[in-house]
């Protein structure tokens, strides 16, 4: 056996996948995360990270430990996103919340949405005084940014219209408190 094989643990691939981003239950490493949860948590603790496992939502990710002042070890940089991208994120988060709270709409654990549906929700959400024309003109770039950040996954194009899955990690990053605060700020902004 080589030195390499001696060092590799059965859950090493799962840790590497977690370090790259959220892991969903469809992933090939999901069972390893469930089975080796304690060992993975121990490893991540050493580098200042906490494993968050949401079995019922089919989601695993990590977050950084924070001290009393909210500082972290700095392993993961926080990304600033623009105001308009934040608006789209908040709308997507609200749509996922509505989906989860309406049992008649649930057909599986995933919320799928078309580009047209995103646009329609934005038109309903934006206050009258807001510059809708400019916002809607730039909508594709905001959606691309959200896909890059991992909150939306583009699945297919039907009749030249993209279809997306709202990724469940959005619930962890855009909490209900953040949602409420953002809506209040938007009202003050316009």
HELIX and SHEET records of a PDB file:
HELIX    1   1 UNK A    3  UNK A    7  1                                   5    
HELIX    2   2 UNK A   12  UNK A   20  1                                   9    
HELIX    3   3 UNK A   30  UNK A   35  1                                   6    
HELIX    4   4 UNK A   37  UNK A   46  1                                  10    
HELIX    5   5 UNK A   55  UNK A   57  5                                   3    
HELIX    6   6 UNK A   83  UNK A  101  1                                  19    
HELIX    7   7 UNK A  115  UNK A  125  1                                  11    
HELIX    8   8 UNK A  132  UNK A  137  1                                   6    
HELIX    9   9 UNK A  139  UNK A  149  1                                  11    
HELIX   10  10 UNK A  169  UNK A  173  1                                   5    
HELIX   11  11 UNK A  176  UNK A  189  1                                  14    
SHEET    1   A 3 UNK A  23  UNK A  24  0                                        
SHEET    2   A 3 UNK A  59  UNK A  64 -1                                        
SHEET    3   A 3 UNK A  49  UNK A  54 -1                                        
SHEET    1   B 3 UNK A 111  UNK A 114  0                                        
SHEET    2   B 3 UNK A 161  UNK A 166 -1                                        
SHEET    3   B 3 UNK A 152  UNK A 158 -1                                        
END                                                                             
